[in-house]
Amino acid sequence: MIIGRDLRFDPTTQRLVFDRAHYFDAKGKENNRARGITYDDDDILRFVRNIYSVLLTRGMLGTYLYVCDEELRQYFRRYF
């Protein structure tokens, strides 16, 4: 599995950050005008974290992981 540039780790705040410029799911970041709902970066961050969480827990015989963001890669090394 590849964690792309849409999810980054900010070392100064020690938090995960969503990067809208590198997120290419048009329907995933689109606001719901019919219901008057607008999605900010924190809303989409929860959505993206959930997607990656589901994908990481679905491996039957293991999961290979590649992280594009160097800071996030270093953060994950503490846990894997």
LUMMAR-813201 format. One record per residue (C-alpha): z negated, x negated, y; residue in one letter. Coordinates in steps of 0.02 Angstrom, whole numbers, plus 32768, in hexadecimal, padded with zeros to 4 digits. Layout:
<pts>
(pt (Z X Y) 'A');
...
</pts>
This chain:
<pts>
(pt (8000 8000 8000) 'M');
(pt (8026 7FC4 80AF) 'I');
(pt (7FB7 7FEB 8143) 'I');
(pt (8031 7FE1 81D3) 'G');
(pt (801D 7FBB 828A) 'R');
(pt (7FE5 806C 82B1) 'D');
(pt (7F33 803E 827E) 'L');
(pt (7EE4 7FA6 82D2) 'R');
(pt (7E37 7F5B 82E1) 'F');
(pt (7DF4 7F31 838E) 'D');
(pt (7D7E 7E9B 837B) 'P');
(pt (7D2E 7EB5 8426) 'T');
(pt (7CF4 7F67 8402) 'T');
(pt (7CEB 7F50 8344) 'Q');
(pt (7D49 7FF4 832B) 'R');
(pt (7DE9 8030 82DB) 'L');
(pt (7E6F 805C 835A) 'V');
(pt (7F06 80CC 8348) 'F');
(pt (7FA7 8089 8394) 'D');
(pt (801A 811A 83C0) 'R');
(pt (80AD 80A5 83E4) 'A');
(pt (80B3 8072 832C) 'H');
(pt (8099 811E 82E0) 'Y');
(pt (813F 816C 82AF) 'F');
(pt (8110 8214 8263) 'D');
(pt (8155 8287 82E9) 'A');
(pt (80FF 8322 82A3) 'K');
(pt (805B 82C5 828B) 'G');
(pt (8046 829D 8344) 'K');
(pt (8096 833A 838A) 'E');
(pt (8027 83B1 83EE) 'N');
(pt (8019 8466 83B7) 'N');
(pt (8059 84C4 844F) 'R');
(pt (8050 856E 83FC) 'A');
(pt (7F93 855E 83EA) 'R');
(pt (7F7A 84F6 8487) 'G');
(pt (7F38 8460 8425) 'I');
(pt (7F57 83AF 8461) 'T');
(pt (7F30 8319 83F5) 'Y');
(pt (7EEC 827B 8443) 'D');
(pt (7EE5 81D1 83F0) 'D');
(pt (7E39 81F0 83A5) 'D');
(pt (7E76 828F 834F) 'D');
(pt (7F0C 8234 8305) 'I');
(pt (7E9C 81A1 82D5) 'L');
(pt (7E35 8216 8267) 'R');
(pt (7ED7 8258 821B) 'F');
(pt (7F1C 81A9 81F8) 'V');
(pt (7E76 816B 81B1) 'R');
(pt (7E74 81FF 813B) 'N');
(pt (7F26 81DB 8103) 'I');
(pt (7EFE 8125 80DB) 'Y');
(pt (7E5B 8157 8087) 'S');
(pt (7EB4 81CE 8013) 'V');
(pt (7F3B 8150 7FE9) 'L');
(pt (7EBC 80C5 7FC7) 'L');
(pt (7E5A 8131 7F4D) 'T');
(pt (7EF0 816A 7EE6) 'R');
(pt (7F14 80C9 7E89) 'G');
(pt (7F02 80DF 7DCE) 'M');
(pt (7F0C 8029 7D99) 'L');
(pt (7EE3 7FDC 7E42) 'G');
(pt (7F2F 7FD5 7EED) 'T');
(pt (7F82 7F44 7F44) 'Y');
(pt (7F60 7F44 7FFE) 'L');
(pt (7FBE 7EF0 808B) 'Y');
(pt (7F7E 7F01 813D) 'V');
(pt (7FF6 7EDA 81CC) 'C');
(pt (7F72 7EC4 8254) 'D');
(pt (7F1C 7E1A 8242) 'E');
(pt (7E77 7E56 828D) 'E');
(pt (7E71 7EEB 8217) 'L');
(pt (7E9B 7E79 8185) 'R');
(pt (7E05 7E0A 81B0) 'Q');
(pt (7D96 7EA4 81C0) 'Y');
(pt (7DCA 7EE4 8114) 'F');
(pt (7DA9 7E3A 80C3) 'R');
(pt (7CEF 7E5C 80D8) 'R');
(pt (7CFF 7EF2 8064) 'Y');
(pt (7D85 7EC0 7FE7) 'F');
</pts>
